[in-house]
């Protein structure tokens, strides 16, 4: 039976169901509920803007976007966004999707913490970021109605979400602080990771091997 939340259909293909089970089992309730909300808010914003997007591809990209914060990737030294992007690409290729569609999902996840650029790319890339911005930052909040937000939160609750998602960000990247250089996650470590020192872009240039 097809599930609809806030009048958005949850993809129920075999691929989507397997992605749901994988992320639910790997990520736990906090990140799973967040990722489903990202899909729903992204789809709503896409509909409002008249974008022609692939719901299944958007769904998988939204589900996998924070997978790099999970215990499975605790030893990774690359950016957590790339962990999730690689996992989504490999998952989609294993299921027979084209390399182009897999690349779109990869890009959507890899760029979801990079402001503005995703909005100039494929709809699925733009809408993962759009969904994240609503659920985490409250950007685009008024592009959804109170009724829509209530329906989404009823299906995927967000108890103490602000504190818990910041803790998940910190836990997922504190062991690889260099990956926060040049992106918004440096702010998280500056607040919550004792001893963290930001890499300064100007200092990197001034101290490079070039004489001038």
N, C-alpha and C positions, 0 to 999 in steps of 0.2 A: 504493500500500500504506500502510495506517495505521501511524503510528509511535506507540509507547507507551514512555514513560519513567517508571519508578517506578509503573507501573500507571496512569499518567495519559495519556490520549489527546491527541496534538497535533492540533488542528483542521486538516483538510486540504481545506476548501472552497476555491474559486477565490479568494475574498476573503482567506482566511488565507494562502494560498500567495503572493499578491501582496504582502501585508503583510510576510511573511517575507523575500522578495527585496528589498523596498524598504529595510527596516531593516538587513538584512545588508550591503547595498551602501553604505548611507549611514553607518552607525554604526561599522562595523569589528568585529573579533572580540570585543574586551573588552566593549563595551556590548551587542552581540548576544547573546553567551553569558549575560551577566548578565540580560538581559531575558527570555530563555527560562527561566532558572532562576526568575525572579520569577513567571512564569506557573505553573511546575510547583509551586513551594512554595506559592503562593497557592491553587492548585487543591487541593493536599493539605490545607491548613488549612481550606479551605471544605468539603471532604468530611468532615473530622473533626468540624467544627462543625454538619454537617447543613444547610448553606446551599444553596439552590436558585439556582444561578448559570448564566449563559449562557457556556459555554466559549469560543465564538468571540469574543464581546465582551470577555471577560477577556483572551483571548490578544492581541487587537489592542491593548488598552489597556496591557498589560504590555510588548509590543514597543515601543510608541511612548513609553513613560514617560520615557526619558532622551534622546529624540531632540534635545531642545533643547541638549544639551551638545556636539553635533557641529559640525564645521566649517561645515556648511550654515547654521547659525544664529550664526556668529561675530560678525555685526554687530548682532544683536538687542539691544535695550535693555530688553526686558521679562523677567520671570522665566523661567528656562529651562523650568520646569514648564508654563508657558502656551504656550511654543513647541511643545512636544510635544503638549499638549492640543489646540491649534488644528490641528496637522497631522493628528492622529487624527480629529478631528471632520470635517475637510474630506475626508479619505480615505473615511470611512464614508458621508458624504452622497453623495459621487461614486458610490459603489457601491449606492446606493438604499436604505440603511438609514433608518429613521425618525429624525426630529430628536430624539425622546426617547432612543433608544438611543445616538445620537451624543453627546447631552448627558451621558449616563451615563459614557461613555468619557472625555469631556472632564473631567468632575468627578473621575473616578478618577485621572487623570494630574495635574491641577492641584493636588490635595490630597495627593499621595503623600508630601510632606515635612512635612505638618501632622499632628502626633500626635493620636490619639484620635478626632477628629471623623469620619474616614472609617468607623469602626466603627459609627456610628449612621446610616449611609446604605445605599444599594443594595448587594447582595452583591458586585457587580463592583468597586464603589468600595472597599469594605472589603478585598477580597482582593488588589488591587494593592498597597495599603499593607502587608497581611500578608506578601506575597511579598517586598517590598522589605525589610521588617524582618528577615526570616530571613536573606536573602542578604547584606545590608550590615551589620546590627547584631547579628545572632545572636539576636534576640528571637523567641520561639516555636520555638527550635532543637529543643527536646525534644518538640514536637508532631509531628515527623517521626522516623522510625526511622533508625538508622545505615545499614541496607540501602537505604532510599529516598534518603538523602543521597548515598551512594556511587554509586547509579545515575544520579542527576542530574548529579553532578560528573564522572562518567565520560563522559556525553554532552556536557556543557558545562563544560569544565575552568575552574578559577579560579587559574592560576599567578600568584603574587605579587599576588593580587587586592586586598588591603587597600591597598597602596601605590599600585597603578595606578588604582583607582577614585577615591582621594583626589586623585590628579593630574588625572584627567579632570574631577572636580568643579571643581578650582581653575582649570584651563584654560578650562572652559566658562562660568565666572561672574566671573573676576577683572576682566574689562573692564566689568562692570556691577555694581559692588559694592553699589550702593544697593538692588538687588533681594534682597540677603541680609538686609535689615532684617526682623526679626520671624520669621525661620525658621532652621532648623538649619544652613543653609549659611554663616551668619556665622561659625560655629566653624571651618569649613574655611578661610575666608579669613584668619581670625585666626592660624591655624597656618602657612599656606603662601603668603600673598600679602603681600610686604613693603610696609609703609606703610599697610596697611589699618587704618582706624579705624572701630570700630563706631558706628552710629547709636544713640544712647541714647534710649529712649522717654520717660524722665522729662525729659531735657533738651529734647526736642521740645515737650513740653507746657509746660514752664516758659518757653521762649523763643518761644511762639506769639504772634500778634498781639493776643490777648486781654489786657486789663489785669489781670484777676483770674479 
